[in-house]
Amino acid sequence: MSSSTLSPLYRPGIFPALSSRILASASQSLRLAIQSQQLIKSFYATPLRITSSPIATSKKFNYLIAVSWHPKRKRQTPMSPISGHPWWKERKRVGKVDAGEDAFFYVSTSSGVAMGVADGVGGWSQMGVDAANFSWALMDNAATVAKNYETTEFDFFNSPDGYYDKVLDAKQILSTAFDNLIKSGKVKAGSSTACILSLSRNSGILKAACLGDSAYLLIRNGRLLYESPSQQHFFNCPYQLAVIPDHYPNQKLYFRDKPSDAYQATHQLQDGDVIVLATDGFFDNVFPEEAVSLVYLELEDILNGDRVYWNNHNEELNSRLRKLARKLTDTARKYSLNPKRLSPFSQSAKRTGESRLGGKIDDITVLVTLVRANT
């Protein structure tokens, strides 16, 4: 079919009315979801925010986490037809940080750690909708579910050695968070991808549920052990959860993926493992092997060094992890601005017959987790 026969709202969008999600990918926005986290501002030519949180425990596994993000500069739209509020007033209502239309959370409990990222579909801005409203609501709900897991009636997973491991399953977090978003009615329109991880302190089990092109890498001994797959309906059209107003036309043309469509995986973590959880703004610009190299270069002396020393220098360890998170987002940002780079995004486009070169300018969010097994 020639382009002249297509609706102008279709090209080549995830939803017919959301074409910018394909042309420029989803913009993203990020937020810290628990009060104990501290924001540390870094002053660079491009916006950057970074935070980390040491997670201490007497259980078998500890998890140290650092977060960094680069927001994509986006054009403000004048008025939201959904709420009737100006865009800039809408934007102030979501997120503690401005990182485009991504959102994230991480929550620590006595039994485990849960974390996640969500990539709001930026094409909604064409309709006066701030996609960050959806992604933040989803991540806020996920944080609440994870924090309150002890009072829920959900099923919990068992460890390989058979004992009961009361850590909420990642897919249950995603499903309940989305159900609560729908029931609340606070988000009138929007959509996002999501990737949620749940890590046990007792067994070191990681359970993942990822919907769309937000993903994670598991790195062990300086090598890539696992890369979660990207779920897409077609090129640059990822699976996503959505709220579509009833009055929108052409309802059948919108994708409405479900939490049950999420890809699931389970891993047994080991001491020294590094997990890189990120939105597509990172993975569309940085190849997995490049990410592995960056991780190993920054943490080699820690991973191969004296464990007793690093156990006694926790603040230095956290500082190094923050440095790594910042390095990963800085690198992705730099690559996204290179018009001649053969990027992961341009390679994916080439496989579908499209001719594209260069990085993809986008919001970038990265959570880095260092696994420490108590001896």
ZAVEX-54644 format. One record per residue (C-alpha): z, y, x. Coordinates in steps of 0.2 Angstrom, whole numbers, plus 5000, padded with zeros to 4 digits. Example, Ala and Ser with C-alpha at 12.3 -4.5 7.8 and 13.67 -1.06 7.14 Angstrom:
2
503949785062503649955068
This chain:
375
500050005000499550175007500950305009500050414996500450284983502250284986503550394978504150534989505850474986505550304993505050335011505750225018507450235011508850115009508950194991507350274984508250444984509050425001507650435013508550515028509550365030508050275037507250425045508750475055509950335051511650355043512650495049514450455051516150515050517750455058519650465054521350405060522150305046523950285051525250425055525850355071524150385080523950535091522350635092521850695110520550825110519250825124518150975128516450925131514751005128514550895113515950865101517150715106518750655100519850515107521450425103522350275108523850175103524850045113525449905101527049825108527649665101528749515105527449395098526249295109524849425109524749615111523349725107522949895115521750005106520750165110519550255099518250385103516850475093515450595094514850675078513050705074512750885070512150885052511451015041512651075027511951055009512451204997513151114982513650944976512950904959514250764957515850864959515151044957516051094973515151174988514851055003516051145015517451125002517050944999517050905017518750975020519450845008519050695018519550635035520750705048519350715061517550775059516350645066514950655054514950515040515850375049517650325045518850205054520650135053521750035063523449965057524849875066526049765057527349635064526149495062524449565067523249715069521849765057520449885061518749935054517350055054516250115040514550205042514250325027512450335022511850505026510350515015511550555000511650735007509950765000510750744983512250854988513450714991514450695006514350515011515950535021516950535004516350345002516650285020518350375021518950305004518450135009519350135026520850225018520950085006520749955019522150025029523250025014522849845010523249795028524849885029525449815013524849635015526649565015526849614996525149544991524749374984523249344995522849185004523149195023522349095037523148955047523148945066522248805076523948715079524248705061525648835058525548965045524849125051525249265039523849385044522649445030520949385031519649525036518549485021519949505009520349675016518549725013518449654996520049724990519749894998518049904989518749844972520149984973518750114977517850064962519350054951520050224956518450314951518750444964517150424973515750464961514250424972513950354990513750205001514250135018514149985029515749915035516449795049518349745048519249635061520949555058521949495074523449385074524949415085525549235084523949135087522749265094521449225081520249355076519349355059517849465056516949525041515449635044514249705031512649795037512349865055514149905061514649775073515749715087515549635104516849505112516849515131517749385142517749375161516449515162515249425151514649445133515449305124514849355106513849485097513949505078512249505070511549655060511249625042509649725035508549715020507149775031507049885047508450015047508949975030510649885032511749795019512949915011514249944998513850074985514350174970512750234960513050354945512450284929511350434926510350404941508550354937507750194943509350094944508449934949507850004965509550034972510349904984512049854978512749734991514449654989515949615000515449424998513849465007514749505023514449405038516049315044516649245060518249175068518649185087520149125097520549265109521149255126522149365138520949495145519749485131518949655127518249695109517049835106516949885088515650015084514450095071512650085073512550255082513250155097512249995095510550085092510750165108511650055120511149875124512549745124512249705142512449885146514049895136514749745145514349825162515249985157516749885151516849785167516649935179518050025170519249885168518849765183520449805193521449785177520649625172520749545189522249635196524149605196524749575178526549615183526049785189525049835174526449775163527549905171526250045170525850045152525450225150524150215165523450065156523250165140522450305149521150185157520750115140520450295133519350335147518350175143518150225125517550395130516350325143515550215130515350355117514750475131513450355136512850315119512650505116511750535132510550395128510250455110509550625117508350535129506650545120505850435133507050295133506650115127508150105116508849955105508250055090506450085097506349905101506849855084505549975077504249895088504549725081504149785064502549865069503250045070502950145086504550235091505150295108506850365113508550355107509250385090510250535087511750485076513550485074514450375086516050285084516850155096518550065095519049965111520349835110521149755126521949585122523549545131524349365130526249365133526649235146
